[in-house]
Amino acid sequence: MRKALEVGIEPSGRTYHDLLYRALPWTAELLLVVVPLPGGGDPLLPAGRKLLEDLAPYCTKESDERDWPGTQLEGDARGRVYRYRVVPDVLDIVAEATDHLYGWCPPDLPQDIALVHGDGEPFLASVTQERWAALTIDDEESAALSDLDLGLRDLWA
Protein backbone atom coordinates (compact mmCIF):
# COMPACT_ATOMS: atom_id res chain seq x y z
CA MET A 1 0.00 0.00 0.00
CA ARG A 2 1.34 3.41 -0.92
CA LYS A 3 1.64 6.30 1.48
CA ALA A 4 1.76 10.03 0.65
CA LEU A 5 4.81 11.72 2.15
CA GLU A 6 5.67 15.40 1.98
CA VAL A 7 9.25 16.23 1.02
CA GLY A 8 10.64 18.48 3.75
CA ILE A 9 14.15 19.02 2.34
CA GLU A 10 14.57 20.02 -1.30
CA PRO A 11 16.43 17.31 -3.20
CA SER A 12 19.52 18.89 -4.72
CA GLY A 13 22.83 17.74 -6.14
CA ARG A 14 23.43 14.01 -5.73
CA THR A 15 20.17 13.54 -3.79
CA TYR A 16 18.15 15.03 -6.67
CA HIS A 17 19.90 12.83 -9.23
CA ASP A 18 19.55 9.71 -7.08
CA LEU A 19 15.83 10.37 -6.56
CA LEU A 20 15.27 10.59 -10.32
CA TYR A 21 17.25 7.50 -11.25
CA ARG A 22 16.01 5.34 -8.38
CA ALA A 23 12.44 6.05 -9.51
CA LEU A 24 13.13 4.32 -12.85
CA PRO A 25 11.85 0.84 -11.86
CA TRP A 26 8.56 2.17 -10.49
CA THR A 27 7.58 4.97 -12.84
CA ALA A 28 6.23 5.02 -16.37
CA GLU A 29 5.78 8.73 -17.10
CA LEU A 30 7.53 12.00 -16.44
CA LEU A 31 5.43 15.16 -16.68
CA LEU A 32 6.48 18.75 -17.27
CA VAL A 33 4.11 21.71 -17.49
CA VAL A 34 4.11 25.05 -19.29
CA VAL A 35 1.47 27.52 -18.12
CA PRO A 36 1.03 30.40 -20.60
CA LEU A 37 1.52 33.95 -19.43
CA PRO A 38 -1.60 36.11 -19.13
CA GLY A 39 -2.68 36.87 -22.68
CA GLY A 40 -1.28 33.56 -23.91
CA GLY A 41 2.40 34.45 -24.09
CA ASP A 42 5.20 31.88 -23.87
CA PRO A 43 6.74 31.88 -20.36
CA LEU A 44 9.91 30.05 -21.44
CA LEU A 45 13.24 31.43 -22.52
CA PRO A 46 14.98 29.72 -25.46
CA ALA A 47 16.80 27.29 -23.12
CA GLY A 48 13.45 26.02 -21.80
CA ARG A 49 12.13 25.55 -25.34
CA LYS A 50 15.37 23.72 -26.27
CA LEU A 51 14.82 21.30 -23.39
CA LEU A 52 11.33 20.49 -24.70
CA GLU A 53 12.83 19.93 -28.17
CA ASP A 54 15.45 17.57 -26.72
CA LEU A 55 12.71 15.59 -24.97
CA ALA A 56 10.35 15.55 -27.98
CA PRO A 57 11.36 12.06 -29.23
CA TYR A 58 10.17 10.61 -25.89
CA CYS A 59 6.89 12.52 -25.71
CA THR A 60 3.83 10.28 -25.54
CA LYS A 61 1.25 13.05 -25.23
CA GLU A 62 0.88 16.79 -24.82
CA SER A 63 -2.40 18.36 -23.92
CA ASP A 64 -3.96 21.40 -22.30
CA GLU A 65 -5.14 20.40 -18.83
CA ARG A 66 -6.56 21.99 -15.69
CA ASP A 67 -4.81 19.65 -13.28
CA TRP A 68 -1.71 17.52 -12.90
CA PRO A 69 -0.02 15.96 -9.84
CA GLY A 70 0.05 18.61 -7.10
CA THR A 71 -1.93 21.28 -8.98
CA GLN A 72 -5.49 22.11 -9.95
CA LEU A 73 -6.04 25.38 -11.78
CA GLU A 74 -9.19 27.40 -11.25
CA GLY A 75 -11.66 28.63 -13.84
CA ASP A 76 -10.73 28.25 -17.48
CA ALA A 77 -6.97 28.34 -16.86
CA ARG A 78 -5.00 25.56 -18.52
CA GLY A 79 -1.41 24.41 -18.62
CA ARG A 80 0.29 22.50 -21.42
CA VAL A 81 1.17 19.12 -19.89
CA TYR A 82 3.95 17.18 -21.61
CA ARG A 83 4.13 13.44 -20.87
CA TYR A 84 7.30 11.46 -21.51
CA ARG A 85 8.25 7.79 -21.26
CA VAL A 86 10.56 7.26 -18.30
CA VAL A 87 13.73 5.85 -19.83
CA PRO A 88 17.38 6.54 -18.93
CA ASP A 89 17.79 9.04 -21.81
CA VAL A 90 14.90 11.15 -20.49
CA LEU A 91 16.33 11.08 -16.98
CA ASP A 92 19.74 12.10 -18.36
CA ILE A 93 18.22 15.15 -20.08
CA VAL A 94 16.18 16.09 -17.01
CA ALA A 95 19.09 15.59 -14.60
CA GLU A 96 21.31 17.77 -16.76
CA ALA A 97 18.73 20.60 -16.93
CA THR A 98 18.97 21.55 -13.24
CA ASP A 99 20.65 20.24 -10.11
CA HIS A 100 17.69 20.73 -7.77
CA LEU A 101 14.01 19.84 -7.75
CA TYR A 102 12.68 23.37 -7.42
CA GLY A 103 14.79 24.50 -10.38
CA TRP A 104 11.84 23.47 -12.56
CA CYS A 105 10.43 26.99 -12.90
CA PRO A 106 9.85 29.37 -15.79
CA PRO A 107 11.37 31.23 -17.49
CA ASP A 108 14.37 28.88 -17.56
CA LEU A 109 12.50 25.55 -17.51
CA PRO A 110 8.99 24.13 -17.57
CA GLN A 111 7.42 23.74 -14.13
CA ASP A 112 6.03 21.13 -11.78
CA ILE A 113 8.07 18.06 -12.70
CA ALA A 114 6.24 14.86 -11.78
CA LEU A 115 6.93 11.14 -12.00
CA VAL A 116 3.95 8.82 -12.33
CA HIS A 117 3.57 5.13 -11.51
CA GLY A 118 2.37 2.83 -14.30
CA ASP A 119 -1.14 2.81 -12.78
CA GLY A 120 -1.39 6.62 -13.07
CA GLU A 121 -0.83 7.44 -9.40
CA PRO A 122 1.90 10.02 -8.79
CA PHE A 123 5.26 8.83 -7.48
CA LEU A 124 6.57 12.42 -7.28
CA ALA A 125 4.34 15.48 -7.40
CA SER A 126 5.69 19.01 -7.20
CA VAL A 127 4.54 22.59 -7.18
CA THR A 128 7.93 24.05 -7.87
CA GLN A 129 7.06 27.74 -7.67
CA GLU A 130 5.74 27.11 -4.16
CA ARG A 131 8.76 24.92 -3.30
CA TRP A 132 6.53 21.94 -2.40
CA ALA A 133 6.80 18.26 -3.29
CA ALA A 134 5.41 14.91 -2.17
CA LEU A 135 6.13 11.27 -2.84
CA THR A 136 3.47 8.55 -2.97
CA ILE A 137 5.42 5.37 -2.34
CA ASP A 138 5.11 1.85 -0.97
CA ASP A 139 7.43 0.09 1.50
CA GLU A 140 9.79 -1.21 -1.20
CA GLU A 141 10.15 2.24 -2.76
CA SER A 142 10.57 3.82 0.67
CA ALA A 143 13.38 1.39 1.48
CA ALA A 144 15.13 2.19 -1.81
CA LEU A 145 15.02 5.91 -0.97
CA SER A 146 15.71 5.63 2.77
CA ASP A 147 19.31 6.84 2.58
CA LEU A 148 18.33 10.04 0.75
CA ASP A 149 18.00 13.15 2.92
CA LEU A 150 14.47 14.15 1.92
CA GLY A 151 12.96 15.02 5.32
CA LEU A 152 9.89 12.90 4.51
CA ARG A 153 6.83 13.31 6.72
CA ASP A 154 3.33 11.92 6.52
CA LEU A 155 1.34 14.27 4.30
CA TRP A 156 -1.88 13.68 6.21
CA ALA A 157 -0.50 13.78 9.79
N, C-alpha and C positions, 0 to 999 in steps of 0.2 A: 504494500500500500504506500502510495506517495504522500509526502508531507510538504506543505508550503513553508519555506524558510526565507526570511528577509536577510539580505546581505547587508551586514553592518559595517564592513570595511571594504572600500572600493578595491576590486582586483586590479592590480597594476603590475607592470614588469613581468617577471617570471610567473607570478600567481595568475595574472590575466591569461598569459599564453597557455599555462597548464590547464586552466579551467576550460578554455576552448577545445584543446586537443583531447582532454580526458572525456569530454562530452561526446566525442565521435561515436562510440559504440551504442549510445542510447538515443541519439537524435537523428532526425531525418531531414529537417528543414532549418535553414537559417533565414531570418527575416530582417530586413532593413526598411526604413520608412522615410519618405520625403513628404513633408507637409508644405504645400505652396504658401508663399507669402500672401498677405492680404492683397486682393486684386489679381491673384493667380500667378504672381512672379515666382521664378525659380530661386529657392533659398540657397542653392549650392554654388560654391566657387568651382572653377574648372577642375581642381584636384578631386572634389567630390564626384563630379560627373565622370571623371576618368576612372575612378574606383568602380562605379556602376558599369562602365564599359568593360572593364577587366573581368567583372563577375558575370557579364551577360551570357557567356556560353553555358553557365550553370543554372541560369534562371529557369524555373519551372512555371512561374506565373507572376504577373504583375497586375494589380487591380487597385481601384480607388475604393477605400474602405473607411468605415467609421470607427472600427475598433481593431485592436491587435493586442498581443499579450502585454498587460500593464496599462493600457490606455483605452478610453472610450471617449470619442469626441462628441460634443454636443451639437444640436441643430443639424444643419446641412453640411457642416465641415467634413472634409475627407482628406485622408492622406494616401499617397501612392505607396502601397505595400509591395515590396519585391521579395519573392520567395526563391530560395536557392537550395539545391541538393547539398547536403552536408557530406563533403568529400575532402580529403586532405588539401587539394588545390584551393578550395574555397577558404578553408581555415588559414592557409598560408597567406592568401591575399588579405583576409580580414586581420590576421595577427600583425601583418606588416603595416597596415593602415594607421594604427594607433597602439600605444603601449599601455592603455588603461581603458577600463570599461566605459567610463563616462566621457571618453573622448569622442564618442559617437554623437556628435552634435553639429548642426549646421552652423556656419556656412562651409566648414571644412569637410564634413562627412554627413551621410544620412544619419538619422537618429534612431533611437530605441531598438538596438540590436536585440534579437531574441533567438533562442534555439528551441526547437519544438520536437517532442517525442514523436515517434511514428504514429501514435494514436491521436495526434493533434493536441495533446495537453502540453503546455509550456514546460520546458526544462529550465530555461532562463528567460525571465521577463525583465525588461528595463524601461525606465522612464528617465532617459539620460539627462535631459535638461533639469530635472528635479533631483538628480543624483540619487536615484532609487533603483533597487533591483531585488529580485527574489528568485529562488530556485524551487522547483517542485520536483522532489527526488524521492526515490525509495531507499531502503537500507543498503543495498548493493552500491548504488550511486553515491550515497552519503559516505560509505566506507572508502570509496575510490577518491573522494575529495577531502577526506578528513585531515590530511596534512596541510591543506591550503588555509592560509589565514584569511578567512572570509567573514569572521564575526557573525556566523549564522545564528538566528534566533527565530523561534516559532512565530510565524506571521500572525497567527490568531490568538496568541497568548496575551 
